[in-house]
Each structure stands twice: as structure tokens, then as C-alpha cells.
Amino acid sequence: MHYVVARPVKTTISAVVTSISAPRAISLLNHALGVTAEQHVSFGPDLKGGTRVRMAMDLIGKSSELSEAALHEAVTFLIKDALDSLVAFCQRGASSATG
């Protein structure tokens, strides 16, 4: 699959799912800006209720377009945005299921 990213830097991320352990985990390889990122996402019960999501990325390579600091800042932004989007999606689903 391909993700078109508008910010923090305009690029297209190519992603391949490398493993799925439904409903507990998914792993992907992402590639953009000369960097490959191994991404692991796991899902588990939260002690206070709901689901705890953990996302980790290992970056391999060096971007010819971004400094290392700018690359890490962009990745941090994208991970936070992905998790915030997941929360919003789940909250919409929960409210339509109960409403």
C-alpha cells in the first residue's frame, strides 16, 4: 500500500505488511525518503478498560532529503498522528454502536 503524506514533509510512503497475528499484532516495512522503517504495532487489554496500542519503529538508512533530527521529528509526528487517528476512529465506532 502507499500513504501520501502532506506534512510534516510531502512524500509517499510505500508499506508492506510482513506479518499479522490477529487480533494482537501487525508488522510492516515502510519506505520513504531513502529510509526503511520496520514498524511493529501490538494491541492488548488496558487495565483501566479498552485497548492499549503500542507502536515501535526501527529506522534503517539515511535520508538524502532530511537531517537525522528532522527525520526523527517527522517520524514522531507521523506515529502520534496515526495513533490519534486510530483513537478518533475507534471512538466514532463506539459512539455509533451505542447510539
Secondary structure, DSSP 8 states (H G I E B T S, - for coil): -EEEE-SSS-EEEEEEEEEEETTTEEEEEEEETTEEEEEEEEEEE-TTSSEEEEEEEEEEE--SSS-HHHHHHHHHHHHHHHHHHHHHHHHHHHHHHH-
